[in-house]
Amino acid sequence: MGELVSAGNKGKGVRSDCFVSLELTSGGGILLELDSKVAVMYGNDIRKEIHAILDHYAIRDAVIRVEDSGALPLVVAARLEAAINKAMQSKKEFLLPMLDENQYTTAIDRNRFSRLYLPGNTPSLMINAGIHHPDGIILDLEDAVAPDKKDEARYLVRNALRGIDFYGAERMVRINQGERGLADLDFIVPHNVNLILIPKCEHPEQILAVNARIHEIQQQIKLLNPIWLMPIIENALGVIYAYSIATAAENVVSLAIGLEDYTADLGIRRTTEGSESFFARSMIVNAARAAGIQPIDSVFSDVADMDGLRENVRRSKALGFDGMGCIHPRQIPVIHETFAPTKEEIEKAKKIVAAFHDAETKGLGVVALGSKMIDPPVVKRALNTIQLAVKMNKLDENWRESNE
């Protein structure tokens, strides 16, 4: 008899998941016990999937118990495959089809106002996350997953990348630190991940190590889709090296800060007004702007305080950030609306851009709006505001024609 191994979650409050226990035996064939809430409708399909996976791994003798709380086939497959690999260490993979809807790439400069963190071992939170329309969905393999669940979470995240509709959101994964994080890449790079978050980044060598492994995997599978990187600065050393990290590779598109770990590193308490992190956040913004990439702020942890979130986003925007993380779907609309250009900002930008074009038409070297001279950086900022307003459908792209 082999060792009894298990994977998945069960118990009160667990939804859309299953718990699989597996024991390889020396005879007796396959003994499968299925306890499912949906057995009447889907019991035969679940059994058929389980046997297909066992056949794939050439398992002929085993005792299996599955306690199902309404798991999708991709979840059942992930849990069983994780258990099998605990029992026998195989290099095989059982891959379900990739949804056509998930075979897209993302632009280097796309909007990243919001990125929604989802625990990488909790399928119930993943299934419909895309309907809330965050700019990015993060399947988290790091802090949101218990240490003894990290290996099995990889299979679930891999299957989610293939089989869950993200509704066009940027498909992100936060890997673990160090060697474990490099091993995580085997489960996500081949499956069209768009962006990888590198946690607790404190030196450019971490970027280079991740990229080296990404390129190695891509060469093996002959797939060269762009994969962007978002290092997360979470301690004092990372803040000091922020610009070096931001410029470590061409696929670094954003630089984020994680304030919970940063304030812990300094031995101080994180406050709502954020005065204790002003230096670090300013460093991140300046490093990102100097590198020509997006600065991204930390999460706001009180999911019930929408007024506090709105004020936090205003402060973040005023510091120069382009977006922030969120930990609940209800935060997404507030983040989008507050980071978006206001009506007053759009109107002012329209006047500046119109004055710029008027000066160009007349061959003037100086741009004036009323009695004020307009410097080139101001024009550039106004053009960025117009571009963003058009992207967010707050301004018609032909607005100049309608004003003439």
C-alpha positions in Angstrom: 0.0 0.0 0.0 1.2 3.5 -0.8 1.1 6.6 1.2 -2.3 8.3 1.7 -2.1 11.8 0.1 -4.7 14.5 -0.4 -5.3 17.8 -2.2 -8.0 20.5 -2.2 -10.4 21.9 0.4 -13.5 20.7 2.2 -15.6 21.7 5.2 -18.1 24.4 6.1 -18.2 27.4 3.7 -16.1 25.7 1.0 -17.8 26.2 -2.4 -16.9 25.2 -6.0 -14.0 23.0 -4.8 -13.3 19.4 -3.9 -11.1 17.4 -1.6 -9.3 14.4 -3.1 -7.6 11.6 -1.1 -5.6 9.1 -3.0 -3.8 5.9 -2.0 -1.9 3.8 -4.6 -2.3 0.1 -4.1 -0.6 -3.0 -5.5 -3.9 -4.6 -6.7 -7.6 -4.5 -6.6 -8.2 -2.0 -9.5 -9.7 1.4 -9.0 -11.9 1.9 -6.0 -13.6 5.3 -6.3 -15.9 6.8 -3.8 -17.6 10.0 -4.8 -19.6 12.2 -2.4 -20.9 15.1 -4.4 -23.6 17.8 -4.0 -24.3 17.5 -7.7 -24.0 13.8 -8.1 -27.5 13.3 -9.5 -26.7 15.7 -12.5 -22.9 15.4 -12.9 -21.8 12.3 -11.0 -21.2 10.2 -14.2 -19.2 13.1 -15.8 -17.1 13.5 -12.7 -16.3 9.7 -12.5 -15.5 9.7 -16.3 -13.0 12.6 -15.8 -11.3 11.0 -12.8 -10.8 7.7 -14.8 -9.5 9.6 -17.8 -6.9 11.3 -15.5 -5.9 8.0 -13.9 -5.5 6.4 -17.4 -3.3 9.4 -18.4 -1.0 8.6 -15.5 -1.2 4.8 -16.1 -2.7 4.3 -12.6 -4.5 0.9 -12.5 -4.8 0.3 -8.8 -5.8 2.9 -6.3 -8.3 3.9 -3.6 -9.8 7.4 -4.3 -12.3 9.4 -2.3 -13.6 12.7 -3.7 -15.7 15.1 -1.6 -17.1 17.5 -4.0 -18.8 20.9 -3.3 -19.7 21.8 -6.9 -16.2 22.0 -8.4 -15.8 22.7 -12.1 -14.0 20.0 -14.1 -10.8 22.1 -14.2 -10.8 22.2 -10.4 -11.4 18.4 -10.1 -8.6 17.8 -12.5 -6.2 20.2 -10.6 -7.0 18.6 -7.3 -6.6 15.0 -8.5 -3.4 15.8 -10.5 -1.9 17.5 -7.4 -2.6 14.4 -5.3 -1.2 12.1 -8.0 2.1 14.1 -8.1 2.4 13.9 -4.3 2.0 10.1 -4.6 4.3 9.3 -7.6 6.2 12.4 -8.9 5.4 12.4 -12.6 6.6 14.7 -15.4 3.3 14.3 -17.3 0.6 16.9 -17.3 -3.1 16.5 -17.8 -4.2 19.6 -19.7 -7.8 20.6 -20.4 -8.4 22.7 -23.5 -7.5 26.4 -23.5 -10.5 28.6 -24.0 -10.4 30.6 -27.2 -11.4 33.7 -25.2 -8.1 33.4 -23.2 -5.7 33.4 -26.2 -4.9 37.1 -26.2 -1.9 39.3 -25.4 -1.9 42.7 -23.7 -0.2 46.0 -24.6 2.8 47.3 -22.7 1.0 50.6 -22.0 -2.5 49.3 -21.3 -4.5 50.8 -18.4 -3.6 49.2 -15.1 -5.9 51.2 -12.7 -7.1 48.2 -10.9 -5.7 44.7 -10.3 -7.8 42.3 -8.3 -5.9 39.9 -6.0 -7.4 36.4 -5.8 -6.0 33.5 -3.6 -4.5 31.0 -5.9 -6.0 28.0 -4.0 -9.6 29.3 -3.7 -11.5 28.4 -7.0 -14.8 29.9 -5.9 -13.3 33.4 -6.0 -11.8 32.9 -9.5 -14.7 31.6 -11.5 -16.6 34.9 -12.1 -14.0 37.5 -11.2 -13.8 38.8 -14.8 -17.4 40.0 -14.8 -16.4 42.8 -12.4 -14.1 44.1 -15.1 -10.9 44.9 -13.3 -8.0 45.9 -15.5 -6.1 42.9 -14.2 -6.8 39.7 -12.3 -4.0 38.4 -10.1 -4.0 34.7 -9.3 -1.8 34.8 -6.2 0.6 31.9 -5.4 2.4 33.9 -2.7 1.0 35.4 0.5 -2.6 34.4 -0.1 -1.7 30.7 -0.1 -0.8 28.7 3.0 2.7 27.2 2.8 1.5 23.6 2.8 -0.9 24.3 -0.1 1.5 26.2 -2.4 2.4 23.1 -4.6 -1.2 22.1 -5.2 -2.2 25.7 -5.9 0.0 25.7 -8.9 -2.2 23.1 -10.7 -5.3 25.2 -9.9 -3.8 28.4 -11.2 -2.5 26.7 -14.4 -6.0 25.2 -15.1 -7.6 28.6 -14.3 -5.4 30.3 -16.9 -6.6 27.8 -19.4 -10.2 27.3 -18.5 -11.7 30.4 -16.8 -12.9 33.3 -18.8 -11.1 36.5 -17.7 -13.4 38.7 -19.9 -10.4 40.6 -21.3 -8.7 41.4 -18.0 -5.0 41.2 -18.0 -4.1 37.7 -16.8 -1.7 38.1 -13.9 0.0 35.7 -11.5 2.0 36.7 -8.4 4.7 34.0 -8.0 6.6 33.1 -4.8 10.0 34.4 -3.8 13.3 32.8 -4.8 13.6 29.3 -6.2 10.0 28.5 -5.4 9.0 31.4 -7.6 11.2 30.2 -10.5 9.5 26.8 -10.2 6.1 28.5 -10.3 7.0 29.7 -13.8 6.7 26.2 -15.3 3.0 26.2 -14.4 2.1 29.6 -15.9 4.5 30.6 -18.7 3.2 28.0 -21.2 -0.4 28.9 -20.5 -0.6 32.5 -21.8 0.0 34.4 -18.6 0.1 38.1 -19.6 1.9 39.6 -16.6 3.9 38.2 -13.6 4.2 40.0 -10.3 7.6 39.5 -8.6 7.1 39.9 -4.8 9.5 41.5 -2.3 11.8 42.6 -5.1 14.9 44.3 -3.7 17.5 44.0 -6.4 17.6 43.9 -10.3 19.2 40.4 -10.2 15.8 39.0 -9.2 14.3 40.4 -12.5 17.1 38.9 -14.5 16.6 35.5 -12.9 12.9 35.4 -13.6 13.4 36.5 -17.2 16.1 33.9 -17.7 13.7 31.1 -16.7 10.9 32.6 -18.7 13.0 32.6 -21.8 14.2 29.1 -21.2 10.6 27.8 -20.9 9.6 29.8 -24.0 12.4 28.3 -26.0 11.4 24.8 -24.9 7.7 25.2 -25.9 8.4 27.4 -29.0 6.0 30.1 -27.7 7.2 33.7 -27.5 4.1 35.6 -26.4 5.1 38.8 -24.5 5.1 38.4 -20.8 5.3 41.6 -18.8 6.8 42.0 -15.3 5.6 44.0 -12.3 8.1 44.0 -9.5 6.6 44.7 -6.1 8.8 46.8 -3.7 8.1 45.7 -0.1 11.1 46.8 2.0 13.6 49.6 2.5 16.3 48.0 0.3 13.9 47.7 -2.6 13.0 51.4 -2.3 16.6 52.3 -2.5 17.1 50.1 -5.6 13.8 51.1 -7.2 15.2 52.7 -10.4 17.7 49.8 -11.0 14.8 47.4 -10.6 12.6 49.5 -12.9 15.2 49.5 -15.7 16.5 45.9 -15.3 14.7 44.6 -18.4 12.5 45.9 -21.2 9.5 43.8 -20.2 9.2 45.6 -16.8 6.1 47.6 -17.4 5.0 48.6 -13.9 6.6 49.2 -10.5 4.4 48.5 -7.5 4.7 49.0 -3.8 3.4 46.8 -1.0 2.9 48.9 2.0 2.0 46.2 4.6 5.4 44.5 4.3 7.2 47.9 3.8 5.9 49.3 7.1 6.6 46.1 8.8 10.2 46.2 7.5 10.5 49.7 9.0 8.9 48.6 12.3 6.1 51.2 12.0 2.4 51.1 11.8 0.6 51.7 8.5 -1.9 54.6 8.8 -4.8 55.7 6.6 -3.3 59.1 5.7 0.0 57.4 4.7 2.5 60.0 5.9 4.8 57.1 7.1 5.1 55.8 3.5 5.3 59.2 1.7 9.1 58.8 1.0 8.8 55.3 -0.3 5.8 56.0 -2.5 7.4 59.1 -3.9 10.6 57.1 -4.7 8.5 54.5 -6.5 6.7 57.1 -8.6 9.9 58.9 -9.5 11.8 55.7 -10.3 8.9 54.5 -12.5 8.5 57.8 -14.3 12.3 58.1 -14.9 12.2 54.6 -16.4 9.1 55.3 -18.5 6.9 52.7 -16.8 3.7 52.8 -14.7 3.9 53.4 -10.9 1.3 51.3 -9.1 0.2 51.9 -5.5 -0.6 49.4 -2.7 -4.0 47.9 -1.8 -6.5 49.6 0.5 -7.4 47.0 3.1 -10.7 48.2 4.5 -13.2 46.7 1.9 -16.2 48.3 3.6 -14.9 51.9 3.7 -15.7 53.3 0.2 -15.2 56.9 1.3 -11.8 56.0 2.7 -10.9 54.2 -0.5 -12.0 57.1 -2.6 -9.8 59.5 -0.5 -6.9 57.1 -0.7 -7.1 56.9 -4.5 -7.2 60.7 -4.7 -4.0 60.9 -2.6 -2.5 58.1 -4.7 -3.3 59.9 -8.0 -2.0 63.2 -6.6 1.4 61.5 -5.8 1.6 60.3 -9.5 0.4 56.7 -9.3 -1.4 55.2 -12.3 -3.3 52.5 -10.4 -3.5 50.4 -7.3 -4.3 46.9 -6.1 -7.7 45.8 -4.7 -8.8 42.9 -2.6 -12.6 43.0 -3.3 -14.6 43.5 -6.4 -16.6 46.3 -4.8 -13.4 48.4 -4.8 -13.0 48.3 -8.6 -15.6 51.0 -9.7 -14.3 53.4 -7.1 -10.7 53.0 -8.2 -11.6 53.3 -11.9 -13.8 56.4 -11.4 -11.3 58.2 -9.1 -8.2 57.5 -11.2 -10.0 58.5 -14.4 -9.8 62.2 -15.5 -12.4 64.4 -13.9 -14.7 66.5 -16.1 -12.8 69.6 -15.0 -9.5 68.0 -15.9 -10.8 67.0 -19.3 -12.2 70.4 -20.1 -8.9 72.1 -19.1 -6.9 69.6 -21.2 -9.1 70.2 -24.2 -8.5 74.0 -24.0 -4.7 73.4 -23.7 -4.6 71.0 -26.6 -6.8 73.3 -28.8 -4.5 76.2 -28.0 -1.4 74.0 -28.9 -2.9 73.0 -32.2 -3.9 76.7 -32.9 -0.4 77.8 -32.3 1.0 75.1 -34.5 -1.4 76.1 -37.3 -0.2 79.7 -37.1 3.4 78.7 -37.0 3.8 80.2 -33.5 6.6 78.9 -31.3 4.8 79.8 -28.1 1.5 78.4 -26.8 -0.7 80.6 -24.8 -4.0 80.0 -23.0 -5.5 83.4 -22.2 -2.8 85.4 -20.5 -0.8 82.3 -19.4 2.1 80.7 -21.4 1.8 76.9 -21.7 5.1 75.0 -21.4 5.7 71.7 -23.4 5.3 69.5 -20.3 1.9 71.0 -19.6 0.9 70.2 -23.2 2.2 66.7 -22.9 0.2 66.1 -19.7 -2.9 67.5 -21.4 -2.5 65.2 -24.3 -2.2 62.2 -21.9 -5.4 63.3 -20.2 -7.2 63.5 -23.5 -5.9 60.1 -24.6 -7.0 58.5 -21.3 -10.4 60.2 -21.4 -10.9 58.8 -24.9 -9.8 55.3 -23.8 -12.3 55.4 -20.9 -15.2 56.6 -23.1 -15.3 59.9 -21.3 -14.5 61.8 -24.4 -15.3 61.2 -28.1 -12.1 60.6 -30.1 -13.3 63.2 -32.7 -13.9 65.9 -30.0 -11.9 68.5 -31.9 -14.1 68.2 -35.0 -17.3 68.7 -32.9 -15.7 71.8 -31.3 -14.9 73.5 -34.6 
